[in-house]
């Protein structure tokens, strides 16, 4: 581990942001004219190891119990939802009947 840490620290060189004559930005490890030190942050490291998930408790928590308690359903809301669904189904069927002429059968 110590050897890996030392080689990583030695190989980490500063990155410079340079601007060429056309005004384009170029990133390089060799500084020079029209260059300034750039902070590009730490590199991201990704792994293919599966993500471990914490064990779920055997008894439901208070928040889970509260979510299970459902408020009573208002029949007027159910009727309005059914009418909205019927209207949406009707509009879908009418939309399927519209042809633009460029569709294939």
Backbone as XML, in Angstrom:
<?xml version="1.0"?>
<chain id="A" units="angstrom">
  <residue number="1" name="UNK">
    <atom name="N" x="0.825" y="-1.186" z="0.000"/>
    <atom name="CA" x="0.000" y="0.000" z="0.000"/>
    <atom name="C" x="0.870" y="1.251" z="0.000"/>
  </residue>
  <residue number="2" name="UNK">
    <atom name="N" x="1.925" y="1.211" z="0.769"/>
    <atom name="CA" x="2.827" y="2.361" z="0.832"/>
    <atom name="C" x="3.485" y="2.612" z="-0.516"/>
  </residue>
  <residue number="3" name="UNK">
    <atom name="N" x="3.892" y="1.546" z="-1.179"/>
    <atom name="CA" x="4.516" y="1.688" z="-2.495"/>
    <atom name="C" x="3.536" y="2.276" z="-3.502"/>
  </residue>
  <residue number="4" name="UNK">
    <atom name="N" x="2.303" y="1.807" z="-3.467"/>
    <atom name="CA" x="1.275" y="2.325" z="-4.373"/>
    <atom name="C" x="1.019" y="3.803" z="-4.104"/>
  </residue>
  <residue number="5" name="UNK">
    <atom name="N" x="0.963" y="4.186" z="-2.843"/>
    <atom name="CA" x="0.738" y="5.579" z="-2.480"/>
    <atom name="C" x="1.878" y="6.463" z="-2.960"/>
  </residue>
  <residue number="6" name="UNK">
    <atom name="N" x="3.090" y="6.004" z="-2.808"/>
    <atom name="CA" x="4.240" y="6.800" z="-3.234"/>
    <atom name="C" x="4.283" y="6.959" z="-4.752"/>
  </residue>
  <residue number="7" name="UNK">
    <atom name="N" x="3.995" y="5.900" z="-5.487"/>
    <atom name="CA" x="4.036" y="6.013" z="-6.940"/>
    <atom name="C" x="2.919" y="6.896" z="-7.462"/>
  </residue>
  <residue number="8" name="UNK">
    <atom name="N" x="1.782" y="6.874" z="-6.811"/>
    <atom name="CA" x="0.681" y="7.733" z="-7.224"/>
    <atom name="C" x="1.027" y="9.195" z="-6.973"/>
  </residue>
  <residue number="9" name="UNK">
    <atom name="N" x="1.624" y="9.482" z="-5.837"/>
    <atom name="CA" x="1.982" y="10.854" z="-5.513"/>
    <atom name="C" x="3.072" y="11.370" z="-6.463"/>
  </residue>
  <residue number="10" name="UNK">
    <atom name="N" x="4.003" y="10.512" z="-6.841"/>
    <atom name="CA" x="5.079" y="10.929" z="-7.726"/>
    <atom name="C" x="4.559" y="11.144" z="-9.147"/>
  </residue>
  <residue number="11" name="UNK">
    <atom name="N" x="3.636" y="10.284" z="-9.587"/>
    <atom name="CA" x="3.159" y="10.378" z="-10.961"/>
    <atom name="C" x="2.143" y="11.500" z="-11.161"/>
  </residue>
  <residue number="12" name="UNK">
    <atom name="N" x="1.617" y="12.046" z="-10.090"/>
    <atom name="CA" x="0.644" y="13.129" z="-10.215"/>
    <atom name="C" x="1.381" y="14.412" z="-10.577"/>
  </residue>
  <residue number="13" name="UNK">
    <atom name="N" x="1.232" y="14.846" z="-11.803"/>
    <atom name="CA" x="1.887" y="16.058" z="-12.277"/>
    <atom name="C" x="0.842" y="17.153" z="-12.432"/>
  </residue>
  <residue number="14" name="UNK">
    <atom name="N" x="1.229" y="18.402" z="-12.295"/>
    <atom name="CA" x="0.257" y="19.482" z="-12.459"/>
    <atom name="C" x="-0.222" y="19.569" z="-13.914"/>
  </residue>
  <residue number="15" name="UNK">
    <atom name="N" x="-1.445" y="19.956" z="-14.066"/>
    <atom name="CA" x="-2.044" y="20.132" z="-15.386"/>
    <atom name="C" x="-2.131" y="21.622" z="-15.680"/>
  </residue>
  <residue number="16" name="UNK">
    <atom name="N" x="-1.742" y="22.007" z="-16.880"/>
    <atom name="CA" x="-1.772" y="23.407" z="-17.276"/>
    <atom name="C" x="-2.824" y="23.609" z="-18.360"/>
  </residue>
  <residue number="17" name="UNK">
    <atom name="N" x="-3.497" y="24.738" z="-18.291"/>
    <atom name="CA" x="-4.471" y="25.130" z="-19.313"/>
    <atom name="C" x="-3.808" y="26.204" z="-20.172"/>
  </residue>
  <residue number="18" name="UNK">
    <atom name="N" x="-3.580" y="25.851" z="-21.419"/>
    <atom name="CA" x="-2.891" y="26.770" z="-22.331"/>
    <atom name="C" x="-3.862" y="27.257" z="-23.408"/>
  </residue>
  <residue number="19" name="UNK">
    <atom name="N" x="-3.670" y="28.468" z="-23.868"/>
    <atom name="CA" x="-4.477" y="29.033" z="-24.947"/>
    <atom name="C" x="-3.573" y="29.221" z="-26.154"/>
  </residue>
  <residue number="20" name="UNK">
    <atom name="N" x="-3.980" y="28.607" z="-27.290"/>
    <atom name="CA" x="-3.146" y="28.737" z="-28.485"/>
    <atom name="C" x="-3.502" y="30.018" z="-29.235"/>
  </residue>
  <residue number="21" name="UNK">
    <atom name="N" x="-2.853" y="30.238" z="-30.381"/>
    <atom name="CA" x="-3.034" y="31.482" z="-31.135"/>
    <atom name="C" x="-4.446" y="31.651" z="-31.671"/>
  </residue>
  <residue number="22" name="UNK">
    <atom name="N" x="-5.182" y="30.536" z="-31.859"/>
    <atom name="CA" x="-6.565" y="30.609" z="-32.352"/>
    <atom name="C" x="-7.565" y="30.790" z="-31.212"/>
  </residue>
  <residue number="23" name="UNK">
    <atom name="N" x="-7.082" y="30.809" z="-29.973"/>
    <atom name="CA" x="-7.960" y="30.999" z="-28.830"/>
    <atom name="C" x="-8.524" y="29.711" z="-28.252"/>
  </residue>
  <residue number="24" name="UNK">
    <atom name="N" x="-8.072" y="28.558" z="-28.749"/>
    <atom name="CA" x="-8.543" y="27.265" z="-28.232"/>
    <atom name="C" x="-7.792" y="26.912" z="-26.960"/>
  </residue>
  <residue number="25" name="UNK">
    <atom name="N" x="-8.497" y="26.241" z="-26.035"/>
    <atom name="CA" x="-7.865" y="25.803" z="-24.802"/>
    <atom name="C" x="-7.292" y="24.414" z="-24.999"/>
  </residue>
  <residue number="26" name="UNK">
    <atom name="N" x="-6.063" y="24.225" z="-24.532"/>
    <atom name="CA" x="-5.374" y="22.948" z="-24.615"/>
    <atom name="C" x="-4.875" y="22.626" z="-23.218"/>
  </residue>
  <residue number="27" name="UNK">
    <atom name="N" x="-5.100" y="21.387" z="-22.777"/>
    <atom name="CA" x="-4.635" y="20.957" z="-21.467"/>
    <atom name="C" x="-3.406" y="20.081" z="-21.650"/>
  </residue>
  <residue number="28" name="UNK">
    <atom name="N" x="-2.340" y="20.390" z="-20.892"/>
    <atom name="CA" x="-1.076" y="19.671" z="-21.027"/>
    <atom name="C" x="-0.365" y="19.638" z="-19.677"/>
  </residue>
  <residue number="29" name="UNK">
    <atom name="N" x="0.636" y="18.750" z="-19.577"/>
    <atom name="CA" x="1.428" y="18.685" z="-18.351"/>
    <atom name="C" x="2.666" y="19.568" z="-18.445"/>
  </residue>
  <residue number="30" name="UNK">
    <atom name="N" x="2.976" y="20.043" z="-19.625"/>
    <atom name="CA" x="4.132" y="20.915" z="-19.809"/>
    <atom name="C" x="3.641" y="22.358" z="-19.892"/>
  </residue>
  <residue number="31" name="UNK">
    <atom name="N" x="4.041" y="23.150" z="-18.938"/>
    <atom name="CA" x="3.652" y="24.553" z="-18.956"/>
    <atom name="C" x="4.452" y="25.320" z="-19.985"/>
  </residue>
  <residue number="32" name="UNK">
    <atom name="N" x="4.035" y="26.508" z="-20.297"/>
    <atom name="CA" x="4.756" y="27.315" z="-21.268"/>
    <atom name="C" x="4.095" y="28.676" z="-21.383"/>
  </residue>
  <residue number="33" name="UNK">
    <atom name="N" x="4.299" y="29.315" z="-22.540"/>
    <atom name="CA" x="3.734" y="30.622" z="-22.805"/>
    <atom name="C" x="2.214" y="30.497" z="-22.886"/>
  </residue>
  <residue number="34" name="UNK">
    <atom name="N" x="1.489" y="31.463" z="-22.357"/>
    <atom name="CA" x="0.027" y="31.493" z="-22.339"/>
    <atom name="C" x="-0.576" y="30.307" z="-21.587"/>
  </residue>
  <residue number="35" name="UNK">
    <atom name="N" x="0.112" y="29.822" z="-20.553"/>
    <atom name="CA" x="-0.376" y="28.695" z="-19.767"/>
    <atom name="C" x="-0.557" y="29.116" z="-18.318"/>
  </residue>
  <residue number="36" name="UNK">
    <atom name="N" x="-1.547" y="28.532" z="-17.684"/>
    <atom name="CA" x="-1.742" y="28.742" z="-16.250"/>
    <atom name="C" x="-2.114" y="27.408" z="-15.627"/>
  </residue>
  <residue number="37" name="UNK">
    <atom name="N" x="-1.794" y="27.246" z="-14.351"/>
    <atom name="CA" x="-2.103" y="26.003" z="-13.654"/>
    <atom name="C" x="-3.615" y="25.829" z="-13.590"/>
  </residue>
  <residue number="38" name="UNK">
    <atom name="N" x="-4.054" y="24.600" z="-13.806"/>
    <atom name="CA" x="-5.482" y="24.314" z="-13.830"/>
    <atom name="C" x="-5.820" y="23.317" z="-12.737"/>
  </residue>
  <residue number="39" name="UNK">
    <atom name="N" x="-6.953" y="23.520" z="-12.093"/>
    <atom name="CA" x="-7.421" y="22.600" z="-11.073"/>
    <atom name="C" x="-8.573" y="21.804" z="-11.674"/>
  </residue>
  <residue number="40" name="UNK">
    <atom name="N" x="-8.288" y="20.585" z="-12.114"/>
    <atom name="CA" x="-9.336" y="19.778" z="-12.734"/>
    <atom name="C" x="-9.973" y="18.815" z="-11.746"/>
  </residue>
  <residue number="41" name="UNK">
    <atom name="N" x="-9.611" y="18.892" z="-10.489"/>
    <atom name="CA" x="-10.222" y="18.058" z="-9.465"/>
    <atom name="C" x="-9.608" y="16.676" z="-9.395"/>
  </residue>
  <residue number="42" name="UNK">
    <atom name="N" x="-10.204" y="15.844" z="-8.556"/>
    <atom name="CA" x="-9.709" y="14.489" z="-8.368"/>
    <atom name="C" x="-10.329" y="13.573" z="-9.422"/>
  </residue>
  <residue number="43" name="UNK">
    <atom name="N" x="-9.593" y="12.559" z="-9.849"/>
    <atom name="CA" x="-10.163" y="11.623" z="-10.815"/>
    <atom name="C" x="-11.241" y="10.759" z="-10.168"/>
  </residue>
  <residue number="44" name="UNK">
    <atom name="N" x="-12.209" y="10.365" z="-10.947"/>
    <atom name="CA" x="-13.269" y="9.483" z="-10.470"/>
    <atom name="C" x="-12.834" y="8.043" z="-10.650"/>
  </residue>
  <residue number="45" name="UNK">
    <atom name="N" x="-13.134" y="7.228" z="-9.665"/>
    <atom name="CA" x="-12.783" y="5.821" z="-9.724"/>
    <atom name="C" x="-14.073" y="5.023" z="-9.660"/>
  </residue>
  <residue number="46" name="UNK">
    <atom name="N" x="-14.268" y="4.154" z="-10.626"/>
    <atom name="CA" x="-15.463" y="3.321" z="-10.683"/>
    <atom name="C" x="-15.066" y="1.866" z="-10.505"/>
  </residue>
  <residue number="47" name="UNK">
    <atom name="N" x="-15.949" y="1.083" z="-9.961"/>
    <atom name="CA" x="-15.691" y="-0.327" z="-9.749"/>
    <atom name="C" x="-16.825" y="-1.153" z="-10.327"/>
  </residue>
  <residue number="48" name="UNK">
    <atom name="N" x="-16.513" y="-2.388" z="-10.665"/>
    <atom name="CA" x="-17.547" y="-3.283" z="-11.167"/>
    <atom name="C" x="-18.090" y="-4.173" z="-10.063"/>
  </residue>
  <residue number="49" name="UNK">
    <atom name="N" x="-17.642" y="-3.951" z="-8.853"/>
    <atom name="CA" x="-18.122" y="-4.756" z="-7.725"/>
    <atom name="C" x="-19.590" y="-4.442" z="-7.456"/>
  </residue>
  <residue number="50" name="UNK">
    <atom name="N" x="-20.370" y="-5.446" z="-7.107"/>
    <atom name="CA" x="-21.789" y="-5.200" z="-6.831"/>
    <atom name="C" x="-21.955" y="-4.338" z="-5.592"/>
  </residue>
  <residue number="51" name="UNK">
    <atom name="N" x="-22.989" y="-3.555" z="-5.586"/>
    <atom name="CA" x="-23.262" y="-2.677" z="-4.462"/>
    <atom name="C" x="-23.947" y="-3.484" z="-3.376"/>
  </residue>
  <residue number="52" name="UNK">
    <atom name="N" x="-23.435" y="-3.386" z="-2.183"/>
    <atom name="CA" x="-24.067" y="-4.114" z="-1.077"/>
    <atom name="C" x="-25.202" y="-3.271" z="-0.523"/>
  </residue>
  <residue number="53" name="UNK">
    <atom name="N" x="-26.309" y="-3.924" z="-0.260"/>
    <atom name="CA" x="-27.462" y="-3.236" z="0.291"/>
    <atom name="C" x="-27.601" y="-3.608" z="1.751"/>
  </residue>
  <residue number="54" name="UNK">
    <atom name="N" x="-27.993" y="-2.677" z="2.583"/>
    <atom name="CA" x="-28.144" y="-2.999" z="4.000"/>
    <atom name="C" x="-29.319" y="-3.947" z="4.195"/>
  </residue>
  <residue number="55" name="UNK">
    <atom name="N" x="-29.224" y="-4.756" z="5.222"/>
    <atom name="CA" x="-30.294" y="-5.704" z="5.525"/>
    <atom name="C" x="-31.537" y="-4.944" z="5.955"/>
  </residue>
  <residue number="56" name="UNK">
    <atom name="N" x="-32.691" y="-5.420" z="5.506"/>
    <atom name="CA" x="-33.946" y="-4.771" z="5.876"/>
    <atom name="C" x="-34.411" y="-5.316" z="7.218"/>
  </residue>
  <residue number="57" name="UNK">
    <atom name="N" x="-34.998" y="-4.482" z="8.038"/>
    <atom name="CA" x="-35.473" y="-4.954" z="9.337"/>
    <atom name="C" x="-36.654" y="-5.908" z="9.154"/>
  </residue>
  <residue number="58" name="UNK">
    <atom name="N" x="-36.790" y="-6.840" z="10.086"/>
    <atom name="CA" x="-37.861" y="-7.827" z="9.968"/>
    <atom name="C" x="-39.209" y="-7.240" z="10.346"/>
  </residue>
  <residue number="59" name="UNK">
    <atom name="N" x="-39.236" y="-6.316" z="11.284"/>
    <atom name="CA" x="-40.506" y="-5.699" z="11.653"/>
    <atom name="C" x="-40.615" y="-4.345" z="10.962"/>
  </residue>
  <residue number="60" name="UNK">
    <atom name="N" x="-41.814" y="-3.985" z="10.498"/>
    <atom name="CA" x="-41.955" y="-2.695" z="9.815"/>
    <atom name="C" x="-41.741" y="-1.527" z="10.776"/>
  </residue>
  <residue number="61" name="UNK">
    <atom name="N" x="-41.130" y="-0.475" z="10.250"/>
    <atom name="CA" x="-40.888" y="0.710" z="11.059"/>
    <atom name="C" x="-42.166" y="1.521" z="11.178"/>
  </residue>
  <residue number="62" name="UNK">
    <atom name="N" x="-42.118" y="2.544" z="11.994"/>
    <atom name="CA" x="-43.303" y="3.383" z="12.195"/>
    <atom name="C" x="-43.699" y="4.098" z="10.915"/>
  </residue>
  <residue number="63" name="UNK">
    <atom name="N" x="-42.712" y="4.503" z="10.103"/>
    <atom name="CA" x="-43.055" y="5.186" z="8.857"/>
    <atom name="C" x="-43.716" y="4.221" z="7.882"/>
  </residue>
  <residue number="64" name="UNK">
    <atom name="N" x="-43.250" y="2.963" z="7.851"/>
    <atom name="CA" x="-43.889" y="1.976" z="6.983"/>
    <atom name="C" x="-45.305" y="1.682" z="7.448"/>
  </residue>
  <residue number="65" name="UNK">
    <atom name="N" x="-45.514" y="1.637" z="8.764"/>
    <atom name="CA" x="-46.856" y="1.402" z="9.280"/>
    <atom name="C" x="-47.766" y="2.572" z="8.939"/>
  </residue>
  <residue number="66" name="UNK">
    <atom name="N" x="-47.230" y="3.796" z="8.988"/>
    <atom name="CA" x="-48.030" y="4.972" z="8.658"/>
    <atom name="C" x="-48.385" y="4.982" z="7.174"/>
  </residue>
  <residue number="67" name="UNK">
    <atom name="N" x="-47.462" y="4.500" z="6.303"/>
    <atom name="CA" x="-47.755" y="4.454" z="4.878"/>
    <atom name="C" x="-48.838" y="3.431" z="4.565"/>
  </residue>
  <residue number="68" name="UNK">
    <atom name="N" x="-48.911" y="2.356" z="5.372"/>
    <atom name="CA" x="-49.914" y="1.330" z="5.144"/>
    <atom name="C" x="-51.310" y="1.816" z="5.508"/>
  </residue>
  <residue number="69" name="UNK">
    <atom name="N" x="-51.388" y="2.746" z="6.431"/>
    <atom name="CA" x="-52.686" y="3.285" z="6.821"/>
    <atom name="C" x="-53.141" y="4.239" z="5.727"/>
  </residue>
  <residue number="70" name="UNK">
    <atom name="N" x="-54.127" y="3.805" z="4.950"/>
    <atom name="CA" x="-54.594" y="4.567" z="3.801"/>
    <atom name="C" x="-55.836" y="5.347" z="4.196"/>
  </residue>
  <residue number="71" name="UNK">
    <atom name="N" x="-55.919" y="6.576" z="3.723"/>
    <atom name="CA" x="-57.092" y="7.406" z="4.001"/>
    <atom name="C" x="-58.290" y="6.836" z="3.258"/>
  </residue>
  <residue number="72" name="UNK">
    <atom name="N" x="-59.475" y="7.021" z="3.784"/>
    <atom name="CA" x="-60.664" y="6.517" z="3.098"/>
    <atom name="C" x="-60.833" y="7.191" z="1.738"/>
  </residue>
  <residue number="73" name="UNK">
    <atom name="N" x="-61.366" y="6.422" z="0.776"/>
    <atom name="CA" x="-61.518" y="6.897" z="-0.589"/>
    <atom name="C" x="-62.880" y="7.562" z="-0.741"/>
  </residue>
  <residue number="74" name="UNK">
    <atom name="N" x="-62.867" y="8.738" z="-1.347"/>
    <atom name="CA" x="-64.095" y="9.472" z="-1.589"/>
    <atom name="C" x="-64.711" y="8.960" z="-2.895"/>
  </residue>
  <residue number="75" name="UNK">
    <atom name="N" x="-65.985" y="8.491" z="-2.876"/>
    <atom name="CA" x="-66.608" y="7.966" z="-4.095"/>
    <atom name="C" x="-66.676" y="8.999" z="-5.222"/>
  </residue>
  <residue number="76" name="UNK">
    <atom name="N" x="-66.795" y="10.276" z="-4.898"/>
    <atom name="CA" x="-66.840" y="11.310" z="-5.936"/>
    <atom name="C" x="-65.498" y="11.381" z="-6.674"/>
  </residue>
  <residue number="77" name="UNK">
    <atom name="N" x="-64.396" y="11.202" z="-5.946"/>
    <atom name="CA" x="-63.078" y="11.208" z="-6.572"/>
    <atom name="C" x="-62.909" y="10.015" z="-7.499"/>
  </residue>
  <residue number="78" name="UNK">
    <atom name="N" x="-63.445" y="8.865" z="-7.082"/>
    <atom name="CA" x="-63.349" y="7.670" z="-7.911"/>
    <atom name="C" x="-64.135" y="7.863" z="-9.206"/>
  </residue>
  <residue number="79" name="UNK">
    <atom name="N" x="-65.323" y="8.436" z="-9.099"/>
    <atom name="CA" x="-66.137" y="8.687" z="-10.282"/>
    <atom name="C" x="-65.464" y="9.654" z="-11.231"/>
  </residue>
  <residue number="80" name="UNK">
    <atom name="N" x="-64.855" y="10.708" z="-10.694"/>
    <atom name="CA" x="-64.161" y="11.686" z="-11.531"/>
    <atom name="C" x="-62.953" y="11.044" z="-12.211"/>
  </residue>
  <residue number="81" name="UNK">
    <atom name="N" x="-62.249" y="10.173" z="-11.511"/>
    <atom name="CA" x="-61.088" y="9.501" z="-12.092"/>
    <atom name="C" x="-61.520" y="8.556" z="-13.209"/>
  </residue>
  <residue number="82" name="UNK">
    <atom name="N" x="-62.640" y="7.860" z="-13.019"/>
    <atom name="CA" x="-63.137" y="6.957" z="-14.063"/>
    <atom name="C" x="-63.569" y="7.737" z="-15.303"/>
  </residue>
  <residue number="83" name="UNK">
    <atom name="N" x="-64.213" y="8.893" z="-15.093"/>
    <atom name="CA" x="-64.616" y="9.712" z="-16.247"/>
    <atom name="C" x="-63.391" y="10.218" z="-16.996"/>
  </residue>
  <residue number="84" name="UNK">
    <atom name="N" x="-62.371" y="10.638" z="-16.268"/>
    <atom name="CA" x="-61.144" y="11.119" z="-16.906"/>
    <atom name="C" x="-60.467" y="9.995" z="-17.691"/>
  </residue>
  <residue number="85" name="UNK">
    <atom name="N" x="-60.489" y="8.779" z="-17.133"/>
    <atom name="CA" x="-59.905" y="7.638" z="-17.827"/>
    <atom name="C" x="-60.686" y="7.309" z="-19.096"/>
  </residue>
  <residue number="86" name="UNK">
    <atom name="N" x="-62.001" y="7.331" z="-19.014"/>
    <atom name="CA" x="-62.821" y="7.071" z="-20.196"/>
    <atom name="C" x="-62.578" y="8.113" z="-21.288"/>
  </residue>
  <residue number="87" name="UNK">
    <atom name="N" x="-62.458" y="9.381" z="-20.882"/>
    <atom name="CA" x="-62.188" y="10.445" z="-21.847"/>
    <atom name="C" x="-60.822" y="10.243" z="-22.502"/>
  </residue>
  <residue number="88" name="UNK">
    <atom name="N" x="-59.839" y="9.847" z="-21.720"/>
    <atom name="CA" x="-58.498" y="9.622" z="-22.265"/>
    <atom name="C" x="-58.504" y="8.455" z="-23.242"/>
  </residue>
  <residue number="89" name="UNK">
    <atom name="N" x="-59.238" y="7.379" z="-22.912"/>
    <atom name="CA" x="-59.324" y="6.232" z="-23.818"/>
    <atom name="C" x="-60.004" y="6.624" z="-25.126"/>
  </residue>
  <residue number="90" name="UNK">
    <atom name="N" x="-61.061" y="7.432" z="-25.029"/>
    <atom name="CA" x="-61.776" y="7.885" z="-26.220"/>
    <atom name="C" x="-60.853" y="8.730" z="-27.101"/>
  </residue>
  <residue number="91" name="UNK">
    <atom name="N" x="-60.125" y="9.644" z="-26.496"/>
    <atom name="CA" x="-59.199" y="10.497" z="-27.253"/>
    <atom name="C" x="-58.095" y="9.665" z="-27.907"/>
  </residue>
  <residue number="92" name="UNK">
    <atom name="N" x="-57.644" y="8.623" z="-27.234"/>
    <atom name="CA" x="-56.620" y="7.756" z="-27.802"/>
    <atom name="C" x="-57.152" y="7.038" z="-29.038"/>
  </residue>
  <residue number="93" name="UNK">
    <atom name="N" x="-58.339" y="6.508" z="-28.951"/>
    <atom name="CA" x="-58.925" y="5.812" z="-30.101"/>
    <atom name="C" x="-59.155" y="6.769" z="-31.265"/>
  </residue>
  <residue number="94" name="UNK">
    <atom name="N" x="-59.596" y="7.989" z="-30.984"/>
    <atom name="CA" x="-59.787" y="8.967" z="-32.057"/>
    <atom name="C" x="-58.458" y="9.358" z="-32.677"/>
  </residue>
  <residue number="95" name="UNK">
    <atom name="N" x="-57.434" y="9.429" z="-31.864"/>
    <atom name="CA" x="-56.108" y="9.763" z="-32.372"/>
    <atom name="C" x="-55.546" y="8.682" z="-33.264"/>
  </residue>
  <residue number="96" name="UNK">
    <atom name="N" x="-55.888" y="7.431" z="-32.965"/>
    <atom name="CA" x="-55.419" y="6.326" z="-33.798"/>
    <atom name="C" x="-56.061" y="6.355" z="-35.179"/>
  </residue>
  <residue number="97" name="UNK">
    <atom name="N" x="-57.235" y="6.946" z="-35.283"/>
    <atom name="CA" x="-57.946" y="7.013" z="-36.552"/>
    <atom name="C" x="-57.364" y="8.075" z="-37.485"/>
  </residue>
  <residue number="98" name="UNK">
    <atom name="N" x="-56.642" y="9.036" z="-36.941"/>
    <atom name="CA" x="-56.080" y="10.120" z="-37.749"/>
    <atom name="C" x="-54.919" y="9.577" z="-38.559"/>
  </residue>
  <residue number="99" name="UNK">
    <atom name="N" x="-54.938" y="9.825" z="-39.851"/>
    <atom name="CA" x="-53.876" y="9.372" z="-40.733"/>
    <atom name="C" x="-53.225" y="10.591" z="-41.372"/>
  </residue>
  <residue number="100" name="UNK">
    <atom name="N" x="-51.933" y="10.574" z="-41.466"/>
    <atom name="CA" x="-51.219" y="11.690" z="-42.054"/>
    <atom name="C" x="-50.819" y="11.421" z="-43.498"/>
  </residue>
  <residue number="101" name="UNK">
    <atom name="N" x="-50.911" y="10.178" z="-43.963"/>
    <atom name="CA" x="-50.559" y="9.857" z="-45.325"/>
    <atom name="C" x="-49.150" y="9.332" z="-45.497"/>
  </residue>
  <residue number="102" name="UNK">
    <atom name="N" x="-48.294" y="9.503" z="-44.523"/>
    <atom name="CA" x="-46.923" y="9.027" z="-44.680"/>
    <atom name="C" x="-46.664" y="7.749" z="-43.861"/>
  </residue>
  <residue number="103" name="UNK">
    <atom name="N" x="-47.693" y="7.194" z="-43.243"/>
    <atom name="CA" x="-47.510" y="5.970" z="-42.468"/>
    <atom name="C" x="-47.589" y="4.770" z="-43.390"/>
  </residue>
  <residue number="104" name="UNK">
    <atom name="N" x="-46.932" y="3.701" z="-42.978"/>
    <atom name="CA" x="-46.995" y="2.444" z="-43.714"/>
    <atom name="C" x="-47.982" y="1.526" z="-43.017"/>
  </residue>
  <residue number="105" name="UNK">
    <atom name="N" x="-48.613" y="0.672" z="-43.796"/>
    <atom name="CA" x="-49.514" y="-0.324" z="-43.223"/>
    <atom name="C" x="-48.743" y="-1.570" z="-42.875"/>
  </residue>
</chain>
